[in-house]
Amino acid sequence: MKKIAFILFLLISVISNNVIAIEKNAETFVMETTTKAKSIILDTKLNDQQKRQQLENLALNTVDVEGLAKFTLGEEGKKLSEKQISEFVKIFMVFFSKNISSKLKDYSDQDVTITGSKKISDIYVLVNSKITNAKDKQEILVDWRVFLVNGKLTIRDLVVEGLSLARTQREEFASIIGNKGFEALIENLKEYITKN
């Protein structure tokens, strides 16, 4: 009986340590990602174009852009051919990287603090943070949906003050497809890429 109790204790300890490890790894991943972004923005040796390029590369390396692209298609994705989905994913990756790099330009005055995390499943951790503006001390709550994909941590969504950016993007795309069709969405993305 003592042996069984001891084995159960060991199992619980191992499981608890694994949960803590996954959560801490996700927290570290988010912190390292935001720190890298800020260091690129503040690097005086880089010109604006170089900063944008490095921020785009960082985004593509830390975000599950392909998974995000397919998510943003929602139900509409089921109506598309493999060729259409493949075309969309390629264009979305460029759109996403340019979109995120343009938004990060104003990130230099922001400080990120990790406030906690919660393991949702074996491959999904929700990391909680607050972003504080250095000038006016205004705080924004941001949750990071971090997933383990093929042994690598990756970001699939940001929830800003309770609003999912991925879901918002999906609703916007669904509206375009519903009103004007899939090709109109492709053209919209290409137009954004050309302008940015």
Summary of the structure (lengths in Angstrom):
residues: 196
radius of gyration: 19.8
end to end distance: 68.1
largest distance: 70.9
contacts: 542
relative contact order: 0.13
helix: 65%
strand: 23%
